[in-house]
């Protein structure tokens, strides 16, 4: 039996489960129990007045671990607590005990060597008490599918420290006692180099003895918890998979094992506790999890900050002086709300106190903060070193850091350090400066940001633009275009180090010069990316630009953009985006999606106690969020050339909306198109209509997903105003009802409305009848009417057909996804057959047609030269229907340019008819055969036609993934040789349809 585990803490746990009377009896019997084993007794006065903790301490102090437990077992039987006796026997003899003992030793060492708290454990536990309470409650009860909890917060907030402490507390028997027999801790980045493994092998990495008893360990998965940390350092992506693993001893690729664990295919009854950094990291991981419970670690409150300083500085005068300095610097005070930054600040100030220096530290941005830390360290340790020594030692460390970032290497052996010129003497120096820290037999940087900072410095040791692994240009491109999020912080530091003041501070401290041309390199690569039309992640770019503190440079970069699309999930990103929008001088189109940063998130357990200084306070004492939103609205209103603004899923209160409306009404630019979708419900529509819709330049308005059925009349009254300029009105999914269509009919008659989209509204046949009253009016100039998903039947086709006979303005009609049936098609085609029918595009996907209606469509195609587009996807057209349509395409009077036949239950038998039509129809430019799995013979027939000199097709909708490999290669050859060019793509006009219908692509 390993004696270290239950020597005191475990004994206290069992004594604490005795009643008052039982504990008294236990102490009485203890007077004589040692004598049975010829051991000296403990004096009765000590026993008589002892509490559970004191008695355990006396026993451990007088006897060996085995002797303590032999006596305890005997006494438990004597006081008739056989239940506890059995639990102790089980605990002493089972695998869980041995594993706990192993983990207690490991994590006690980790806690002492690798945690930079430098404050008493009791203080730490008090600061984390709310999280402890919630985690105890979250896992208190067994559930069939186990519990999944996510601990999240920004970098440096203390997630890893808390998860390690939880593991140690479980091993010591003070947490989840009786709930979990086994708790496994995985730092997932430590398995980056493991190509293939099994869950059993992963467990055995931590405990070599597990292989012999692994079956027993997993025999009760409902009493097993997996703690997973370090996802930000993972060098492969996790995704929803179908090839999951269900057996714990099965070897599979490491990403499959992790995904199987997260998706609850592997040991589904077990529980999970994950540490995730932020929303950017959470999104790809979170969607794998089954009903996760989220808990956030919040920033230090002012009270906790003061307590931390008093614990860190043992001399009260030093603590007061340091705290007073920090509180006098708002930049420092703002960063000290994260534990890692608070520790770094205290470390710097303590160094300066020991050196007899004045306090000097900067946190204007994250780069200046890390520069302050590094320069303070150098001044303390390297006063006697030459600049050449400083340069050589630091350059070696920076090279190691950069190599690690590019290769996703975060744990370094002594051999790794030596390979990059970091000597054993250097290792001691970096350990002493708290830049490196031990990790078992290896080393890691103090935190990922420290490695990122030193990796960024690597690029400033010489003027060359080329590097052994990744240049500045490659780094910028990787962060902005390739979604390599682990390089993001390094990229931010590169921007920050281009600041002249920051660079000079480093040069003065280190004693050697750094490169000055990196800002030019950044500008060159950004210009190149824009010229190539590369999509860039703007939040990352904005963060980098803000880090430069160079408004002229920021303006020059932002001048490259006439169009931007932004998704913002965090307040910090929102603030940075606002600052950048203030410098946008050429921006014409802005798409913005903001998630849950201006409202409470109900799925997050708010455990912030003691008050918090987390919210920034604006000028005049406003609430921080409100101040930032006002600043954002002012920035929007001042963009000089803004013409199109899309605001999607703005989760904001009515008060915030009113501020936004006011800014849009007074916009200095010539705003022509406004999309404001999924606005929250509330009594604000009149203000919106009055403030925004009467803007003198506004031509297009889209309010998709905003339910304001009670105020449709107010909307239409506003549109009827003489000064109204709106031409395109998109009201999809706005709960427009039948009775509202009469108001829209008046708007169609008497206003300049050219496009009306009512998709996803239950207006029904009667609603269409009312709208057609407006279409028949000679004043009507409407050219686009979108009515998909409007609960229509073939009855509505009667009303539309009547309107088409007299209307001369309508050119696009969308009645897709309605129950029209073949009868409806016949009614529509009666009007289409008229040579003077002006309709050019007819969208009828998913209308329950069969091949029986293709004859009337064929007649319309040959009788009406105006018809250019016919979309029949999602109907049972089948091969027989295609044959009729292809005969019409070959008719000399057919002018059809676009034909949609996706998901029409086609087979390869129709490819001959399609091939003939492709060669014989000179007008056909776009054809969709999407979602059809043709065989190789069918593809061959199509490719012959596509290669023919008379084929004019420019766009072919086809899902190549459904075809065999030979067919895919055949199509690639056709595309390469084809003149004029041919594009083959999946879902060829999905985005185009969304735009015209006013459906946001989210």
Secondary structure, DSSP 8 states (H G I E B T S, - for coil): --TTSIIIIIHHHHHTTS-HHHHHHHHHHHHHHHHHTT-----HHHHHT--HHHHHHHHHHHS-HHHHHHHHHHHHHHTT-HHHHHHHHHHHHSHHHHHHHHHHHHHHHHHHHH----S-HHHHHHHTHHHHHHHHHHTSS--TT--EEEEE--TTSSHHHHHHHHHHHHHHTSSSTTT-SEEEEEEGGGGTT--EE-HHHHHHHH-GGGGGTHHHHTTTGGGEEEEEE-GGG-SS-----SS----TT--EEHHHHHHHHHTT-SSTTSEEEEEE-SHHHHHHHHTTSSS-EEEE-----HHHHHHHHHHH-SSHHHHHHHHHHHHT-HHHHHHTTSHHHHHHHHHHHHHHHHHT-------SSHHHHHHHHHHHHHHHH-TTS-HHHHHHHHHHHHHHHHHHHHHT---B-HHHHHHTT--HHHHHHHHHTTSEEEETTEEEESSHHHHHHHHHHHTTSSS-S--SS--HHHHHHHHHHS--GGGHHHHHHHHHHT-HHHHHHHHHHHSS-----HHHHHHHHHHHHHHTT----HHHHHHHHHHHT-HHHHHHHHTT-SEEEEEE-SHHHHHHHHHHHTT-SS--EEEEEE-SSSS--TTEE----S----S---GGG--HHHHHHHHHHHHHHT-TT--EEEEE-----HHHHHHHHHHHHT-SS---EEEEES---STTHHHHHHHHTT-TT--EEE-TT---GGGHHHHHHHHTSTT----EEE-TTS---GGGHHHHHHHHHHS---EEE-TT---HHHHHHHHHHHHTSTT----EEE-TTS--BHHHHHHHHHHHHH-SS--EEE--SSB-HHHHHHHHHHHHTSTT----EEE-TTS--BGGGHHHHHHHHHH-TT--EEE-TTSB-HHHHHHHHHHHHTSTT----EEE-TTS---GGGHHHHHHHHHH-SS--EEE-TT----HHHHHHHHHHHTSTT----EEE--GGGS-HHHHHHHHHHHHH-SS--EEESSTTHHHHHHHHT----
